[in-house]
């Protein structure tokens, strides 16, 4: 894979930018690139964002590929055609769970 630079620190927009550049990729591929932009990023968060984006219908699985360990297949994803400019990319977690926008106040504290 060629060197990819992400300009955006927001995970949803960074994933969109990443998938636009590579065509298809998985959470581990994205995480390797995203960690250079945001040092405190975690692989678990990257996986969660891919799950959220899939649930929202913004990305779709394409194929499975054998990973570096040669034992576990990794799932690759691509942007669903026509969803490249969907407004939900900027805040996918809020789009899936609107109450998260309320922060602590959603608990009545």
N, C-alpha and C positions, 0 to 999 in steps of 0.2 A: 504494500500500500504506500502510495506517495505521501509526503509530508502534508498534513492538513492543519490549517490554523482556524480556530474558532474565534470569532469576534465577539460573540455574545456570552455573557455569564449566566443568563437565565437558561435553565436546563432544557425546557421545552423548545425554545428557539435555537439553542445550540444543537439539539438532536435534529431538528429540521435542517439546519445548515449542514450538519455532518452527513445526513442521509442524502441531501441534495448533491453534495460533492462526490460521495462514494457510490451512490446508486442503491446499494443494499449493505447493511451492516448490523451487528448485534450490540448488545449492551457492553460487552467486554471491549470491543473495538472502539466504541464511543468513549468509554471510560478512560482508556489509554490516552486519548487526545484531550478529553475534557479536563483531566487532572493537571495538564500543563497550564490551563487557563484558570482553574479554580482548585488550588492545592488541597483544600479541605473536603473535596468531593469524595463520596464513598461509592464503591461498586454496588452496594445494596440500594442506594438511592438511584443510581443509573438504571438498575433492573426495575425498580418501582416505576420510574418515569416511563420506561418502555411498556410496562404493563398498563399504565394509565392511558398512554397514547393509543395502545391497541384497543383498550376498552372503549375509548372515545371514537374509534374508527378512523383515526388519523394515520396510523401505520398498519401494515398487514404483513403477516409472515410470508416469506418467499420460499426459502429452502433451508434444510439443515446441512451443516458442514461439520466434518470431523475437526475438533479443536486440537490444540497443541499437545494435549495429553494423549491423544489418539484413542481415548476411551469414551469421552463424553461428546456427543454431538451438540453443536451450538446452533441456535435458531437465528436466522438472519431475517431482517425486516426491510421494507421499503415504504416510502410515503404513498398513501393511496392517491391515485391520480385524481386531480381536481381538488385535493385538500391542502395543497401547498400554502395557500394564503388564508386558511381558516383562522379566525380570531382566537380560537382555543389554544393555539400553540404557545401564546405568551403566558398563560396560566392554566395548564392542563389539570392540575390538582384541584383548583378552584372550580373549573368547569365540571369535573366529575363529582366533587364534594363541595357544593356552594357554601356550606356552613364554615368551611375553613377560613373564609374571608373574614369572619367575625372574630377570629383569634380567641383570646381568653374569654371575651364577653359571651361566647356561646355557652359557657358553663355557668353563667349567672354570677360571676365573681367580679 
